[in-house]
Amino acid sequence: MKIRKQIERFRTWQRRPQEYSAKECPEQQCPNCGQTFAGNYCPVCGQARGSSRITWKMVGHNIMDVWGIGSRSLPKTVWHLLWRPGYFIGDYLDGHRRASYSPANMLFIMAIFYSLVEHFLGQDHTSKLSTLNTDVGFRYSIIAWLAEHPAWGMLSITVFFILPTWFFFRFAPRRAGVSFAEVATIQLFMSTLMLITSVINTLVPLWFFWLSPLYYYIAYRQLFNYGRWSTLWRLMLGLVAAFLLFIFVVIAVTTVREADGLEGKAFLFAGIVALAVLAALAVCLALGFFISRWKSKARRTPVADPEPDGAIAD
């Protein structure tokens, strides 16, 4: 029973962890412009209340401002992202952004942190590269780079996951009509999560391959409020669409780069393959889109009340 109560408390905290209470602040005079105000910031110039002589604590805050941290805590944001990823991203989209660290800055800092961890504690991938013929062309150099940097390869997949997410989750019970910019913001947070799981995998090998998809499932279910199987099949279909989009981009880029060295038949074959991949991508996106739209309409359709006895139908 105690365990069940602890789980319920944890779930309640996941949905609403932040409680704000209004506090009365005495009036004071702004040291910058002289305006008298009551609050944390001057309404005229924006100066914070309580400004006094410079201390070492203030110097530390100024140094943190260089990294864009300021009064927002990066460790606290990472903590919320780990334990309530979907709810936390949803709070950010709903406007609770003061308590959150900037997703773009967080991704940049986590990328630097992961690069340092990978450099000093990472595994040697030269054995993987030795089995690849990197002299064949640019296409194989991409494969070699992905083999050498699996975490960055997974991170690139999140970029291609923007389009499938926008197609498959725009009719969700929660956050219906999500915009393309919001989906891009979601992937910024998910990219940070992928880097965090990459750090965990560096310290504890083989965790990355089950922890990353698990976080995607948890985050998307909390964020969009689909059921278990509805979330799962959309994610799996989205992964297929993202992979097809990635293949199409690789084929297009390599064909353009190697156009001078390709013969007519090779160029034609590359074009046919690219069109086939593009057609498969279109079918995949259309399938997920129309199924999601159809299910959303069925969910919104009210059930007709049974007619009373003796009533005449129109």
NORFENCOR-V663205 format. One line per field, one symbol per residue. psi: psi as a letter, one per 20 degrees, with the letter a starting at -180 (. if undefined). A space follows every 50 residues. Layout:
psi: ???
This chain:
psi: ghghhhgghghghghnippppppppqqrppigijpproahqpigijpqqj pbqprhghgghhghhhjjgcippghhghghhhimgghghhgghiimihiq qphghgggghggghggghghirqpjhhghhipniigahghhgggghhhmh ghghhhhhgiigghghghjikqhplqkprhhhhhhghgghgghhhghhgg hhhnqihhihhghghgggghghgikrrghhgghhgghhggghgghggggg ggghgghkhhiprgggggghgggghgghghggggghghghgggghhghhi oqppqqqrpiqpq.
